[in-house]
Amino acid sequence: MMGIADFITLANGLLGVAAILFIILAVEELQNPYFSDGVKTNYIWGAMTCILLSVAGDIIDGPVARKYSKRKLLGSTLDVMSDCISFCVAPALLMFVMFGRWGEASPAWTISLGIASCWIIVTGMLRLARFHYEEASDKAYFHGLASPANAMVLVTFAALIWLQPATGIGPDVSTECIFCLEPSDSTVEKPYFDFIILPIMLISGGLMIADRKLPKNKTGLPMRISGLQMLCIFVATILSWVNAAEFGIDQDNTTTQFILYSISALLLIYYIVTGPKQSELQEQYETRAE
């Protein structure tokens, strides 16, 4: 009953599980100050890497299935389950752990972030269910933001926020922090603009269930732009992971990663904004090709 593509899909789901395991390991490390000599926890970058590898696997399993799989009994169902783990549950948990402020936040922030994480999971499930129902693989476009694209949006902007300067609140400074439950003599550092992640999560989830047409980027310039975006986010994440793992690279220099993530963010915004127009052009191109 299984073909080569089905094994790739199973591997994608396991990469999502690996990302969740990295997130669990990161929880304990995040109890320490946010910055330790300018280095973030390597488990966070590891989780991001697993999610992005799953994105790559999701891209190749379709062509592999069409070329090598004679039977397609399990593919679509397996794909939905794998995508739910890797592109909905894992990114949502990652956002909650990265920006939960490690137990020192006000209840309002924790509840809001929890709701946004649930929003990502629910809208992702609805997105995947609609894709499975519509059998949209024969069209030149998606209805709504694809779940792998949602994962890339969250990873890109979360990484950009993490690469920002910290608040500067150290463990030996007594302060009344508006984000804390009560005045504390020991509070963790956090990036200045971590609150931006909330609207990003809400918008990204909303785009997944929107009727907006977004192209699949299979040919021409859109495919090259998509390839450049993926290359930027992959290289930036791997560099960040290597730096955090203390492999002898200059750990205070995050300029390269910041530039690459910024390029990824701009290309993702371009894809979303120009999506309907690009979808029409791609549909016309495929019609002429037939």
N, C-alpha and C positions, 0 to 999 in steps of 0.2 A: 504493500500500500504506500510505501514511502519512496520518494525520489531524492536526488542530490539536493535540490532546493529545500526540501523539508528538513534535511539535516542542518543546512545553513540557517534556516528559520529557528530551529531548536537552539543552535549556538547563539543566535541573537538574543533569545530569551534568557539563556544562561549568562550572557554578558550583562543583561539587566539585573539579574540576581547578584552577579559579582559587584555591580555598582552599589546595590543595596547593602551588601556585606561591607564594602569600603565605607559607606555612610555610617554604618553601625560602629566600625572601628574609629571613625573620625570623632564620634561623640565624646569619647573619653579624652582625646587629645585637645578638643576644643574647650575643655575646662580651663586650660592654661590661657594666659593673655593672648589676644588675637595675633599679635606680632611677636615673634621670638627671633630677634636679630634680623628682622625683615623677611622671615620665612613663614609661609602659611602651611597648614597641615598638609602633608603629602597624600593623605587618604582622600581628601576632597578632590584633588586633581586626578587621582586614580579613578574615582567614581565617574568624573567627567569623561575620562579617556574611555572607560568601558561603554558609556552611553554613546559616544561618538563612533566607536568601533561597531556598535550595534546598528547605528545609522548606515554605516558603510555596508554592512552585511545585508541590511534591508534593501539597499539599492541594487545589489548584485543578485539577490535571490530571485527577483522577477525574471530577468533575462535568462538565468540558469534554468528556471522552471520551464520557460517557453522553449528552450533549446534541447534540454536533456530529459525532462520529466515526461514520461509517456502517460502516467496516471496523475490526475490532479484531484485525488480524493480528500487529502488532508490539508493541502497547501493553504487555502484561503482561511480556514478555521485556525490553523496553527499560526498563521501570520497575525491574525487579530489578537490572539492571546499573547504572543511574543511582544507585539507592539505595545500592548497595554502595560506590560511589565517594564519594558525598556524606555518607553517614551511618555508614559503617564505617571506610573507609580514611582519609579526611580527618580525622575526629575523633581516631582512634587516633594518627595522626602528630602532630596538634596537641598531644595530651597528652604525647607523648614529648618534643617540642621544648620545650614550656612548662616541664616539670618535670624535664627531664634533667639540670639543674644544670650544663650547658654544659661537660662534660668534667672537672669537678672533683669529681664524686661518687664514692663507693666503688663497686667492681664489683657488690656486692650490690644497691645501689639501681638501678644502670643495668640489670642483668639483670632485676630484679623489674619495673621499669617497662616494659621490652621485652616481657616475658611478658604483662603486663596489656594492652599495646597489641595484641599478637597475639590475646589472648583476645577483645577487642572485635571485631576483624575476623572471627575464626572464628565466634563466636556470632552476629554480624550476618549472615554468609553463611548460617548454618543457619536463622536466623529468616526471612530472605527466601526461602530455598528452601522452607521449610514453608508460608509464606504462598502462594507460587506453586502448590504442590502441593494445598493445601486449598481454593484459590479462596475465601478467607475474606471476600471483598468483599461477599458476600450476607448476612453475619451482622451482628448488632448490636455485636459485640465482636471484639477480637483475642485470639488465644492468645499470651500473652507480650507484652512491651513492644515496641511498633512501633519500627522503626529510626529514623524521624525523632524520636520521643520520646526514644530513647536519645541522639541527638545533642544534643537540648535539655538533657537531664540533664547530660551532660558539659560542655557550654558554660557552663551556669548555675553549676555548682559550681567549675569551673576559674576562671571570672571572679571568683567570690566569694573564692577563695583568693588570686588575684592582687591583689585590692584590699585584702588584709590588710597590716599593717606588715611591713617587711623585717627581716631578721636584724640589720641594722646593721653588718655586716662590710663595711668599705670596702676599696678597692684599696690604701690606704696603711697598713693595720693588719696587723701580724704576729700570726698566731693559729694554733693547732692545731685545725683544724676536723675534727670527727668524720665529716663527710661527704666529706672530701677524701682523695685517695689518699695524700698525705703533707703535712706542714706546709708552708704556703705563705705568702709575703709578699703575695700578690695573689690574692684570691679574690672571686668575684662575690657579690652580695647575692641573697637568695632570700626568698620569703615564709615566715613562721614555720611555717605549717600545711600546707606543700606535700605532706607525707607522707599527708594525708587522701585525696589523689586515688587512691591505690592501692585501698583498699577500695571507693571509689565506682565505679571502673572495673570491679572484679570483680563487684560487686552488679549494676551496670547490664547487664553482659554476661550474667550469670546470669538476669536477668529476661527478656531477649530470648528465651531458649530454655526458659523456664518454661511451665507449663500454665496459669498464672494468667490469668483472664479480665479484660481491660481494655477499657472501652467506647470506641467510636469518637467519642463526643461530637458527634453530628450535630444534635441538637435540644435545646431546653430549657435548663435551668440548666447542665448539663455543657458544652454548647457555649459558653455565655457565659463560664464559668470558663476554658475552654480558650482562648477569644479574649483574655481578660484576661492570662492567662499569657504568651501569645505577644506581646501588645503590650508587656508589661513587659520581656521579654528583648530584643525588637527595639530599643526605645527606649534601654535601658541600653547595649546594644552599640554603637549608632550614636553615643551620647554619648561613650562611651569612645574610639571611633575618632576622633571629631572632636577630643577633648581631646589624644590622642596625636599627632595630625597637626599640632598647634600652630596652630590656627586662631584664636588670640586669646581662647580661653575659659580661665577659671580652671582650670588643669591640676591644681592641688593639691586641688581640691574634688571628691571622688569619692563624697560622701554620697548624692547622688541615685542614682547607678548602684548603689551598694551596697544601697540600699533596694529598688530595682526588681528586682535580682537575687535579693534575699532573698524578695520576694513570689513571684517565679517559682519559686524552690526550694520554698517552702511549698506552692504550688499543685500542683507536680509530685509532692511527697510525698503530698498529699491524694489526687491521682488514682491513685497506685499503691496506697495503703493501702485506699481505699474502692472500688477498681476492680471486684472481683467483685460487690459489692452494686449498684453503679451499672449494671453490665452486665445484671443481672437486671431492674432497673427499666426500662432502655431496651428490653430485649427484650420485656417485657410491654407497654410503650407501643406498640411497632411492631406487636405482635400485635393489640392492640385497634384500631389504626388501619386494619389490613387488614380 
